[in-house]
Amino acid sequence: EAGLQVLRHESLTRWYVYPSPQVLMRRLHDTGVMLSGQSLSIGTMKTILAHYAQRYALPGGVGATWTTLRIEASL
């Protein structure tokens, strides 16, 4: 719809282990991720982080995936 011709695209997914969910959240924040609208309360954030720690626990911390998409296009 933008009038671009996609010449090539590729995606790459990688697994990372973070020491804690808090470190993961800081990493997300450092990349520019923000909540839109109303902020979460400290209690709600602690509950979310505790659930994440329990569900995605790995030796040495918690796991998370990052997927990047590279698109090469021309007009």
HELIX and SHEET records of a PDB file:
HELIX    1   1 PRO A   21  ASP A   30  1                                  10    
HELIX    2   2 ILE A   42  ARG A   55  1                                  14    
SHEET    1   A 3 GLN A   5  TYR A  18  0                                        
SHEET    2   A 3 GLY A  61  SER A  74 -1                                        
SHEET    3   A 3 ALA A  57  LEU A  58 -1                                        
END                                                                             
